[in-house]
Amino acid sequence: MKKWKLVLSQGLLAGSLASLISTAVLALAGRRESGSAAAPLNAVSHWYWGDQALYLEKADLAHTAAGYLTHHVAATFWATLYAALASDRPALRTTPGAVLGAAATSATACLVDFKLTPHRFTPGYEHRLSREALLAVHAALAIGLAAGALALRDQYRDDERLEDDEPEEPAPRIVRHVRAGRARYGEADGRNSILTNTP
């Protein structure tokens, strides 16, 4: 399998896992801290519906589904970015490497989302959850990213092994002629040396 296909596969798998696990944490934290499991996901849809979505309690298709879809796309984006950066680094496909890489990616996502993104495009659920809950959400995101990376690491190894086993492409004709000429010249030069050195 070509490496870019593996990157996309990892992005989709890890992004889905990260989205599902972190959504479960969002729902649990929302029920505990806001009294509504749907509230954090509704808040995510504020980029489209405006700030009124930040305070919507009830689940509905327009806000909750839009919030989940937005969260899923964001998780897949970060998972694919991580997969692309890690594709040529075998150390990041070991268990410690995958865990550290996933944690670094989640921390970067947190920094970008809450410090560098305009208000309209922030995740939104930070208005409904405590800092401890936000930390748990991003830890869940990291777990999903790491799980996706580890699930496909054997496929990366198989792909690298196949690349190593592929025969080299034949050299262009002119290169083959030059090599053959050098070989003949070397043989002739060797025979001349033997004749010259013969007493």
Secondary structure, DSSP 8 states (H G I E B T S, - for coil): --HHHHHHHHHHHHHHHHHHHHHHHHHHHHHHHTS-SSHHHHHHTHHHH-GGGGG--S--IIIIIHHHHHHHHHHHHHHHHHHHHHTT-GGGGSHHHHHHHHHHHHHHHHHIIIIIS-GGGS-SGGGTS-HHHHHHHHHHHHHHHHHHHHHTHHHHHHHHHHHHHS------HHHHHHHHHHHHHHHHHHHHHHHHH--
